[in-house]
């Protein structure tokens, strides 16, 4: 199936929490047309009847996939359904953008990647923050060596709610964002992953967790995620031997602050001494763009020009491998697990 006149015809499955954001962005893009929506709850579809009068609105996934003008499927459903829904879309000959994480297991993700490759269809994962101008700016600072040698990354993503109804813990809900960002910045997968957490509201579903990632070369990363915090925090600290960065996604104007601060061991005197450097803090310019809009445009561009997505199936599998290792570690007394 080929798009006509440079326009990709999109169908979106799942019109609940995140679905409306995807619908809005694809509806506004000049390179895409939303031709079908699917959700198991009919009341969710009713609100889009006026905005998308020509789109097929259906509660049947089979009816949705049979749309004769459908080029690509965007999936924003619970994680446990990703494998089945994505598999059916690929088998129907559609390109697929599936929300994070790609699947519940790396085995499922690998099967989807192989299927997409065999059918020559694009499989992309919605790791939205890898399209965020602030995240890309930090990646540039690391790549150009402005921060020096990377020491460690500390990430906090906490808020009050939302406890998931599908039984999956906070690691699967919130940590994919931070793990995808960290893997993008470091450029490799960790050697070992350890995690610990607890379910305070629901005994068998962890609502707070701490994840430790150990990378080759001694780089460390720590991820704190929680549904049980007094206020919303979205902050990542990146520390190098030359400079440090604070990325706060809740800041409206200065999302990134670069601090010329650090410490080094001074061995020139008879006694070893740590010298501290306290310099300026600057906020570099970050382009104002909605990351989801960039992601959606990238998906359409990859289809139209037959390019491999930045957050492709391989990218999605790497994140799932780390998530699996973290959950396995948590279940086995926080032992270190190789992803």
C-alpha positions as CSV (number, residue, x, y, z in Angstrom):
1,X,0.0,0.0,0.0
2,X,1.4,3.4,-1.0
3,X,0.5,6.9,0.1
4,X,-0.9,9.2,-2.5
5,X,0.3,12.8,-3.2
6,X,2.8,12.8,-0.3
7,X,0.1,12.2,2.4
8,X,0.1,9.2,4.8
9,X,-3.3,8.0,5.8
10,X,-3.3,7.3,9.5
11,X,-5.5,5.2,11.8
12,X,-5.2,5.5,15.5
13,X,-6.1,2.7,18.0
14,X,-6.8,3.9,21.6
15,X,-8.5,7.2,22.1
16,X,-8.2,7.4,25.9
17,X,-5.4,9.2,27.9
18,X,-2.7,9.7,25.2
19,X,-4.7,9.0,22.0
20,X,-6.2,12.5,21.8
21,X,-2.7,14.0,21.7
22,X,-1.7,11.7,18.8
23,X,-5.0,12.5,17.0
24,X,-4.5,16.2,17.3
25,X,-0.9,16.1,16.0
26,X,-1.6,13.8,13.0
27,X,-4.7,15.8,12.2
28,X,-2.7,19.1,12.1
29,X,0.2,17.7,10.0
30,X,0.2,18.5,6.3
31,X,1.7,15.1,5.5
32,X,-0.9,13.0,7.2
33,X,-4.7,12.4,7.2
34,X,-6.5,10.7,10.0
35,X,-8.9,8.3,8.2
36,X,-9.9,6.0,11.1
37,X,-10.1,5.8,14.9
38,X,-10.7,2.7,17.0
39,X,-11.5,2.3,20.7
40,X,-13.3,-0.4,22.7
41,X,-15.4,2.4,24.3
42,X,-17.8,4.0,21.9
43,X,-18.2,7.1,24.1
44,X,-14.5,8.0,23.5
45,X,-15.1,8.0,19.8
46,X,-18.1,10.3,19.9
47,X,-16.1,13.4,20.7
48,X,-14.2,13.1,17.4
49,X,-17.2,12.9,15.1
50,X,-17.4,16.6,14.4
51,X,-13.6,17.2,14.1
52,X,-13.0,14.2,11.8
53,X,-16.3,13.9,9.9
54,X,-14.9,11.7,7.1
55,X,-13.0,9.3,9.5
56,X,-14.2,5.8,10.2
57,X,-15.0,5.6,13.9
58,X,-15.3,2.0,15.1
59,X,-15.0,-0.3,18.2
60,X,-14.0,-3.2,16.0
61,X,-10.3,-3.6,15.3
62,X,-11.0,-5.9,12.3
63,X,-13.3,-3.2,10.8
64,X,-10.6,-0.6,11.5
65,X,-7.9,-2.6,9.7
66,X,-10.2,-3.3,6.7
67,X,-10.3,0.4,5.8
68,X,-9.3,0.6,2.1
69,X,-7.4,3.8,2.5
70,X,-5.3,3.0,5.6
71,X,-1.5,3.2,5.2
72,X,-0.3,3.2,8.8
73,X,-1.6,2.4,12.3
74,X,-0.7,4.3,15.5
75,X,-1.2,2.3,18.7
76,X,-2.0,3.9,22.1
77,X,-3.5,1.0,24.0
78,X,-2.4,-0.7,27.3
79,X,1.0,-2.3,27.2
80,X,-0.3,-5.9,27.5
81,X,-2.1,-5.4,24.1
82,X,0.8,-4.0,22.1
83,X,2.1,-7.3,20.8
84,X,-1.2,-8.6,19.5
85,X,-2.5,-5.3,18.0
86,X,0.9,-4.5,16.4
87,X,1.2,-8.0,14.9
88,X,-2.2,-7.8,13.3
89,X,-1.5,-4.4,11.9
90,X,1.8,-5.5,10.3
91,X,0.2,-8.7,8.9
92,X,-2.5,-6.4,7.3
93,X,0.4,-4.6,5.5
94,X,0.4,-1.4,7.6
95,X,3.3,0.6,8.9
96,X,3.1,0.9,12.7
97,X,3.9,3.5,15.4
98,X,3.4,1.9,18.8
99,X,3.5,3.8,22.1
100,X,6.2,3.1,24.6
101,X,7.2,0.5,25.6
102,X,7.2,-1.6,22.4
103,X,6.0,-4.8,24.1
104,X,5.8,-6.6,27.4
105,X,8.9,-8.7,26.7
106,X,12.0,-8.5,24.5
107,X,11.0,-11.7,22.9
108,X,7.7,-10.2,21.8
109,X,9.5,-7.1,20.6
110,X,12.0,-9.2,18.6
111,X,9.2,-11.1,16.9
112,X,7.5,-7.9,15.9
113,X,10.8,-6.5,14.5
114,X,11.4,-9.6,12.5
115,X,7.8,-9.5,11.1
116,X,8.2,-5.9,10.1
117,X,11.5,-6.6,8.4
118,X,10.1,-9.5,6.5
119,X,7.0,-7.5,5.4
120,X,9.1,-4.4,4.7
121,X,7.0,-2.3,6.9
122,X,8.2,0.5,9.3
123,X,8.0,-0.3,13.0
124,X,8.6,2.7,15.2
125,X,8.3,3.2,19.0
126,X,6.9,6.3,20.6
127,X,9.9,7.2,22.8
128,X,8.8,10.9,22.5
129,X,11.6,12.3,24.6
130,X,14.2,11.3,22.0
131,X,12.6,14.0,19.8
132,X,12.6,16.6,22.6
133,X,14.8,19.6,21.7
134,X,16.2,19.8,25.3
135,X,17.2,16.1,25.3
136,X,18.8,16.5,21.9
137,X,20.7,19.6,23.2
138,X,22.1,17.6,26.1
139,X,23.1,14.8,23.6
140,X,25.0,17.5,21.7
141,X,26.8,18.7,24.8
142,X,27.9,15.1,25.5
143,X,28.9,14.5,21.9
144,X,31.0,17.6,21.5
145,X,32.8,16.9,24.8
146,X,31.7,20.1,26.5
147,X,30.7,18.2,29.7
148,X,34.0,16.2,29.6
149,X,34.0,12.5,30.5
150,X,30.5,11.4,31.6
151,X,30.5,10.3,35.3
152,X,26.8,9.6,36.1
153,X,23.2,10.5,35.4
154,X,20.5,10.9,38.0
155,X,16.8,10.9,37.0
156,X,13.7,11.7,39.0
157,X,10.2,11.2,37.4
158,X,7.5,11.2,40.2
159,X,4.0,12.4,40.7
160,X,0.7,11.6,42.5
161,X,-1.0,9.0,40.3
162,X,-1.9,7.5,37.8
163,X,-2.0,3.9,39.1
164,X,-2.5,1.6,36.1
165,X,-5.5,-0.7,35.7
166,X,-3.6,-3.5,33.8
167,X,-1.6,-4.6,36.8
168,X,1.8,-3.4,35.6
169,X,4.0,-1.5,38.0
170,X,5.4,2.1,37.9
171,X,8.6,0.8,36.2
172,X,6.7,-0.1,33.0
173,X,4.6,3.1,33.1
174,X,7.2,5.9,33.9
175,X,10.7,4.4,33.5
176,X,10.6,3.9,29.7
177,X,11.0,7.6,29.3
178,X,14.1,7.9,31.4
179,X,15.7,4.7,30.2
180,X,15.2,5.7,26.5
181,X,16.8,9.1,27.3
182,X,19.7,7.6,29.2
183,X,20.4,5.0,26.5
184,X,20.3,7.7,23.9
185,X,22.8,9.9,25.8
186,X,25.2,7.1,26.8
187,X,25.0,5.3,23.4
188,X,25.1,1.8,24.8
189,X,23.1,-0.7,26.9
190,X,24.1,-1.2,30.6
191,X,26.1,-4.2,31.7
192,X,24.1,-4.7,34.8
193,X,20.7,-3.5,36.1
194,X,19.4,-3.6,39.7
195,X,16.2,-2.3,41.1
196,X,14.1,-2.2,44.3
197,X,10.6,-1.0,45.0
198,X,7.4,-1.5,46.8
199,X,3.6,-1.3,46.4
200,X,2.2,0.8,49.1
201,X,-1.3,1.4,47.7
202,X,-1.7,-1.9,46.0
203,X,0.5,-4.6,47.7
204,X,1.4,-6.5,44.5
205,X,1.9,-3.5,42.2
206,X,5.0,-1.3,43.0
207,X,4.1,2.4,43.0
208,X,7.7,3.5,43.8
209,X,10.9,2.1,42.4
210,X,14.6,2.9,42.2
211,X,16.7,1.5,39.3
212,X,20.5,1.4,39.0
213,X,22.2,1.1,35.7
214,X,25.9,0.2,35.4
215,X,27.5,0.9,32.0
216,X,30.8,-0.1,30.5
217,X,33.5,2.3,31.4
218,X,32.2,2.9,34.8
219,X,29.3,5.3,33.9
220,X,26.4,5.0,36.4
221,X,22.8,6.0,36.1
222,X,20.0,6.1,38.7
223,X,16.3,6.3,37.9
224,X,13.7,7.1,40.6
225,X,10.0,6.7,39.5
226,X,6.9,7.0,41.6
227,X,3.1,7.4,41.5
228,X,3.2,8.3,45.2
229,X,4.9,11.7,45.5
230,X,3.6,15.1,46.8
231,X,4.4,16.9,43.7
232,X,5.3,16.3,40.1
233,X,9.0,16.3,39.3
234,X,10.6,15.7,35.9
235,X,14.3,16.3,36.4
236,X,17.6,14.7,35.2
237,X,21.1,15.6,36.4
238,X,24.1,14.8,34.1
239,X,27.5,15.0,35.6
240,X,30.8,15.1,33.7
241,X,34.3,15.8,34.8
242,X,34.2,19.3,33.2
243,X,30.6,20.5,33.6
244,X,27.2,19.4,34.9
245,X,23.7,19.8,33.5
246,X,20.3,20.0,35.0
247,X,17.4,19.2,32.6
248,X,14.1,20.1,34.2
249,X,11.2,19.4,31.8
250,X,8.7,21.3,33.9
251,X,10.6,24.6,33.5
252,X,8.9,26.8,30.9
253,X,11.9,28.9,29.8
254,X,15.2,27.4,31.1
255,X,14.8,23.7,30.6
256,X,18.6,23.2,30.6
257,X,21.1,24.7,32.9
258,X,24.8,24.0,32.4
259,X,27.0,24.5,35.5
260,X,30.8,24.9,35.2
261,X,31.3,23.1,38.4
262,X,33.3,20.0,39.4
263,X,35.9,18.4,41.7
264,X,39.3,16.9,41.1
265,X,42.0,15.3,43.1
266,X,45.1,17.5,43.6
267,X,48.1,15.3,44.2
268,X,50.7,18.0,43.7
269,X,51.0,18.7,47.4
270,X,52.3,16.3,50.1
271,X,48.7,15.6,51.2
272,X,46.0,14.5,48.7
273,X,43.4,17.2,48.4
274,X,40.1,17.6,46.5
275,X,39.9,20.9,44.7
276,X,36.4,22.2,43.9
277,X,35.6,24.4,40.9
278,X,32.5,26.7,41.1
279,X,31.9,28.6,37.9
280,X,29.0,30.1,36.0
281,X,25.6,28.6,35.4
282,X,24.3,29.2,31.9
283,X,21.0,28.3,30.2
284,X,21.6,27.5,26.5
285,X,19.0,28.2,23.9
286,X,16.6,25.3,23.3
287,X,14.3,25.4,20.3
288,X,10.6,25.5,21.2
289,X,8.9,22.5,19.5
290,X,6.4,20.0,20.8
291,X,8.3,16.7,20.9
292,X,5.2,14.7,19.9
293,X,4.7,16.9,16.8
294,X,8.3,16.2,15.8
295,X,7.8,12.4,16.4
296,X,4.6,12.3,14.4
297,X,6.1,14.2,11.5
298,X,9.2,11.9,11.6
299,X,6.9,8.8,11.4
300,X,5.2,10.2,8.3
301,X,8.6,11.2,6.7
302,X,10.0,7.8,7.2
303,X,7.1,6.2,5.4
304,X,7.1,8.7,2.6
305,X,10.8,8.5,2.0
306,X,11.4,4.9,3.1
307,X,13.8,5.8,6.0
308,X,14.6,4.0,9.2
309,X,13.0,5.7,12.2
310,X,15.2,7.2,14.9
311,X,13.3,5.2,17.5
312,X,13.0,2.0,15.5
313,X,12.2,-1.5,16.7
314,X,15.8,-2.2,17.8
315,X,15.6,1.0,19.9
316,X,12.4,-0.3,21.4
317,X,13.8,-3.7,22.2
318,X,16.8,-2.2,24.0
319,X,14.5,-0.3,26.4
320,X,12.3,-3.4,27.0
321,X,15.4,-5.4,27.8
322,X,16.4,-2.9,30.5
323,X,12.8,-2.8,31.9
324,X,12.7,-6.6,32.0
325,X,16.1,-6.7,33.8
326,X,14.9,-4.1,36.4
327,X,11.7,-6.1,37.1
328,X,13.6,-9.4,37.4
329,X,16.1,-7.7,39.8
330,X,13.2,-6.4,41.9
331,X,11.6,-9.8,42.1
332,X,14.9,-11.4,43.1
333,X,16.0,-9.2,46.0
334,X,17.6,-6.5,44.0
335,X,20.4,-8.6,42.6
336,X,22.2,-7.2,39.5
337,X,20.8,-8.6,36.2
338,X,22.4,-8.4,32.8
339,X,19.8,-7.1,30.3
